[in-house]
Amino acid sequence: EVRQILHDHFNVEFDARFVGSKDAIDCVPLDCLGPCHQQHADGHEKLAAQALRMGDVTLPIYAFKDQFSMFVPYMRVLPNVRLSNIIGHVFLDFVEDYGCVPIQLTTDKGSEVSDMICCHER
C-alpha cells in the first residue's frame, strides 16, 4: 500500500532508481599474486555496548583478511581498536606470527592506522 502511494506520487524518482536504469560499473576480476600479497585490515565494533546490552562490556575486534584466499588469518579482540599504537602493535604481531609483510595493505583512512602504515612503509 505504501509502495503504491509513493509510486503514484513520485513516479519519476521510482524510474530513476529502478535497477538497471543507471550506467553500471564495469566489474573486473581482482588481481592478486598469491597469499600475503594483499591484506585488508579493519576494526569492527559491531559487538559494542549497545549491541551486547551487557552494560559496559564491549568486544572490539581488529582483523586482517587475505585477498587471495579470502581467509581471515588474524583476528583479535582488543581493549580499544581506535588507538594507533595498539593497531601498530597488532600489525607487528601479525607479521611476526605469519613471517611475512604484505606487499599491499588496504585500510580505511582512520587515525588508528597511522602507526601500522608507518611500520608497513619501513
N, C-alpha and C positions, 0 to 999 in steps of 0.2 A: 504494500500500500504506500509506504513512504517512498520507495523507489519510483513508483508510477507518478506520484505527485511531483517529485523532483524532476523526473523525465518530462513531464508536461510543462513545467515552468522554466526549466533550464536545458532545453534540448540541445542547444549549440555546445554547451560545455560537455554534455554527455558524449557527443560525437567527437569532440576534440580529445577526450580522454579514453576513447574506445581502444582496446588492444589492437595494434596493427595500424592505427591512424598516424603514428609518428614514424620518422625515419629511425630504423633500427640500428643499433650499434653493431658493427661487424665483429663477430666472435672469432677469435683466433685461438689455437691451442697454446697453452702456456709452455714456455720453453725453459727447460731445466736440464743441466748437465748430469746430475745424479744426486745421490744422498749428500746432505750437508752443503750443497751448492747454495741453496736459498732457504733461509729460515724466516718465518714470520713470528713476531713476538708481540704480545699484548697482555694487558691486565684485564681481569674480569671481576667485577664487583657485583655479580648477579646474586650472590649469597650474602648480601649486606643485611643490616639490622632490620630494615623494612621487609625484606623477603623472608627472612627466617622467623621473624616475630618471636625472638627469644631474648628480648631485652637488648643489651649492648653487644651481644655475640655477633661477630661477623667472620666471614671466611673469604677474604680477598685472595684471588688466585692469579698467578702470573705463569704464562705458558709459552713455549716455543713449538711451532709446527713446521715440519719439513715439507717443502713444496713438492719434491719428487715423489715421496711415498704417501703424502697426506697424513703421515703419522705424527702424533704429538709425543716426541721423545722426552720432553722435560716439562713438568708441571708442578708447581709448588704453591702451597698455602703459606702466605706471608702475613706478618703483622700489619704491613702497610704497603700497598702497591703504588703509592703516589710519591715516594721519595726516591730521588735519582741515585743516591748512594746504595740503597737496598737493591734496586734493579740492576745497577752496575755489578754488584756482588753476585746476584743471581746469574748474570751473563757469564761472569768468570767461573762460577760453579758449573754451568752448562759446558763451557769449553773444557774445563778440567775433566768432567765426567765422560765426555764423548771424544776427547782428544783431537778435536778439530775446531777451526774457526770458520764459520760460514763465509763464503765469498760475498754473498749479498745478504744483508739483514734488512728486512722490511718491518717498519714500525709506524705507529701513528706519530704525530708531531707534539706529543705531550711533553711537559717539562721533566717527567720522570725518566725519560730515556736518554738524557744528556750524558750521563756517566757511561752508560752502555755504548753509546755511539763513539765516545772518546776512546774507550777500550777497543772497540772494533776497528777504528781507523788506525790505531798504532800497531 
